[in-house]
Amino acid sequence: MGFSPREVDTMTLWELSVAARGWAKANGAEEEVAAPSYEEHLAMVRAARSLDMTA
């Protein structure tokens, strides 16, 4: 991220975490996606099991 060790030492944990999130967002990191519901998960498992993986 470009901080020197001395700069990191002077930061609070909150400041460092906010800087890390901002750096990640500015450099193309994707936002976290919400987990699927239990029903959505089961539907995805059923769909995956129905695929012919031998071809």
C-alpha positions in Angstrom: 0.0 0.0 0.0 3.0 2.3 0.2 3.2 3.0 3.9 6.6 2.9 5.6 7.0 0.7 8.7 7.2 3.9 10.8 3.9 5.2 9.3 2.2 1.9 10.1 3.5 1.9 13.6 1.9 5.4 14.2 -1.5 4.3 12.8 -4.3 2.9 15.0 -5.8 -0.4 14.0 -8.9 1.4 12.7 -6.8 3.7 10.5 -4.9 0.8 9.0 -8.0 -1.2 8.3 -9.8 1.7 6.7 -6.7 2.4 4.6 -6.5 -1.2 3.5 -10.2 -1.3 2.5 -9.9 1.9 0.6 -6.7 0.7 -1.2 -8.4 -2.6 -2.1 -11.5 -0.8 -3.4 -9.5 1.7 -5.5 -7.5 -1.2 -6.9 -10.4 -3.3 -8.2 -11.2 -5.5 -5.2 -14.8 -6.7 -5.4 -17.3 -6.0 -2.6 -18.3 -9.0 -0.5 -21.3 -10.9 -1.8 -24.0 -12.0 0.6 -24.2 -15.7 1.3 -27.0 -17.6 -0.4 -30.0 -18.7 1.6 -30.3 -22.3 2.6 -32.8 -22.9 -0.2 -30.6 -21.2 -2.8 -27.7 -23.4 -1.6 -29.7 -26.6 -2.0 -30.8 -25.5 -5.5 -27.2 -24.9 -6.5 -26.2 -28.3 -5.1 -29.0 -30.1 -7.0 -28.0 -28.3 -10.2 -24.4 -29.3 -9.8 -25.3 -32.9 -9.1 -27.4 -33.0 -12.2 -24.5 -32.0 -14.5 -22.8 -34.8 -16.4 -19.2 -34.5 -15.2 -18.0 -37.6 -17.2 -18.1 -35.9 -20.6 
